[in-house]
Amino acid sequence: MDSNSRGGPQGPELGDLLSMGLTIALCVMAGFGLGWLVDLPFGTFPVFALVGLLLGVIAAGGFVYRMFKRFQ
C-alpha cells in the first residue's frame, strides 16, 4: 500500500521539517537580535536581549504547535 493512499492526515515531509528548523532558528535569532538592538542605546545589555530571546522561543514554539496541529 502506498503511503499516500492511506486515509487521514499524513505526517510532515522533509521540506516541512527543514522549513520548521529554519523558522525556529530565525525566530530565536531575531528575538535575541532585536532585544540586543534595544539594549545598545540604553546600556542594559542582558535585559532586553533575554526578553527578546524568550519571545523568540515562544514564537518558535507557537509555530511548531501550529505546524504539527495540521498533521493530527
Secondary structure by P-SEA (a helix, b strand, c coil): cccccccccccccaaaaaaaaaaaaaaaaaaaaaaaaaaccccccaaaaaaaaaaaaaaaaaaaaaaaaaac
